[in-house]
Amino acid sequence: MKILHVSTLDIAGGAARGAYWIHRAMREMGADSWMFVSDKRSRDDSVAVCPAEMNWKETIHTRTELDDQRLAHYPKHEAVYFSPASFAPGTAIDAINRLEADIINLH
């Protein structure tokens, strides 16, 4: 069974390190675990980087603008806990699908 962990980073930042530790622990237990990130900082061959033509960092401004437009309809929302996720990077989704994982863990 192939397990894919999707994260923005692999070893920079607390959440990314946590995702990476889970990934590494699974590999040490013999699982077919892989990571897919937009910004790779490690030299780990089991971590794949998002294709250059779809760099998630470059879309953050567009995503924020689109989310803000949708959130205008919910004036009492708390931005920390509420995201419409209205913009999904299509190229990244296509790349994730090509990796043919049985389980995809979004971090």
PEFENSUL-V710674 format. One record per residue. N is the residue number from 0. RES is the residue in one letter. PSI is psi as a letter, one per 30 degrees, with the letter a starting at -180 (NA if undefined). OMEGA is omega as a letter, one per 40 degrees, with the letter a starting at -180 (* if undefined). Layout:
BEGIN
n->N res->RES psi->PSI omega->OMEGA
n->N res->RES psi->PSI omega->OMEGA
END
This chain:
BEGIN
n->0 res->M psi->k omega->a
n->1 res->K psi->k omega->a
n->2 res->I psi->k omega->a
n->3 res->L psi->k omega->i
n->4 res->H psi->k omega->a
n->5 res->V psi->k omega->a
n->6 res->S psi->l omega->i
n->7 res->T psi->e omega->a
n->8 res->L psi->l omega->i
n->9 res->D psi->e omega->a
n->10 res->I psi->g omega->i
n->11 res->A psi->k omega->a
n->12 res->G psi->l omega->a
n->13 res->G psi->e omega->a
n->14 res->A psi->e omega->i
n->15 res->A psi->e omega->i
n->16 res->R psi->e omega->i
n->17 res->G psi->e omega->i
n->18 res->A psi->e omega->a
n->19 res->Y psi->e omega->i
n->20 res->W psi->e omega->i
n->21 res->I psi->e omega->i
n->22 res->H psi->e omega->a
n->23 res->R psi->e omega->i
n->24 res->A psi->e omega->i
n->25 res->M psi->e omega->i
n->26 res->R psi->e omega->i
n->27 res->E psi->f omega->i
n->28 res->M psi->f omega->i
n->29 res->G psi->g omega->i
n->30 res->A psi->l omega->i
n->31 res->D psi->i omega->a
n->32 res->S psi->k omega->i
n->33 res->W psi->l omega->i
n->34 res->M psi->k omega->i
n->35 res->F psi->j omega->a
n->36 res->V psi->l omega->i
n->37 res->S psi->f omega->a
n->38 res->D psi->j omega->a
n->39 res->K psi->k omega->i
n->40 res->R psi->f omega->a
n->41 res->S psi->l omega->i
n->42 res->R psi->g omega->a
n->43 res->D psi->k omega->a
n->44 res->D psi->f omega->i
n->45 res->S psi->g omega->i
n->46 res->V psi->j omega->i
n->47 res->A psi->k omega->a
n->48 res->V psi->k omega->i
n->49 res->C psi->k omega->i
n->50 res->P psi->k omega->a
n->51 res->A psi->e omega->a
n->52 res->E psi->f omega->i
n->53 res->M psi->i omega->i
n->54 res->N psi->j omega->a
n->55 res->W psi->e omega->a
n->56 res->K psi->e omega->a
n->57 res->E psi->f omega->a
n->58 res->T psi->f omega->a
n->59 res->I psi->e omega->i
n->60 res->H psi->e omega->i
n->61 res->T psi->e omega->i
n->62 res->R psi->e omega->a
n->63 res->T psi->e omega->i
n->64 res->E psi->e omega->i
n->65 res->L psi->e omega->i
n->66 res->D psi->e omega->i
n->67 res->D psi->e omega->i
n->68 res->Q psi->e omega->i
n->69 res->R psi->e omega->a
n->70 res->L psi->f omega->i
n->71 res->A psi->f omega->i
n->72 res->H psi->f omega->a
n->73 res->Y psi->i omega->a
n->74 res->P psi->f omega->a
n->75 res->K psi->g omega->a
n->76 res->H psi->l omega->i
n->77 res->E psi->j omega->a
n->78 res->A psi->f omega->a
n->79 res->V psi->e omega->a
n->80 res->Y psi->g omega->a
n->81 res->F psi->j omega->i
n->82 res->S psi->k omega->i
n->83 res->P psi->f omega->a
n->84 res->A psi->h omega->a
n->85 res->S psi->f omega->a
n->86 res->F psi->j omega->i
n->87 res->A psi->k omega->a
n->88 res->P psi->j omega->a
n->89 res->G psi->e omega->a
n->90 res->T psi->e omega->i
n->91 res->A psi->e omega->i
n->92 res->I psi->e omega->i
n->93 res->D psi->e omega->i
n->94 res->A psi->e omega->i
n->95 res->I psi->e omega->i
n->96 res->N psi->e omega->i
n->97 res->R psi->f omega->i
n->98 res->L psi->f omega->i
n->99 res->E psi->h omega->i
n->100 res->A psi->k omega->i
n->101 res->D psi->e omega->i
n->102 res->I psi->k omega->i
n->103 res->I psi->j omega->a
n->104 res->N psi->j omega->a
n->105 res->L psi->k omega->a
n->106 res->H psi->NA omega->*
END
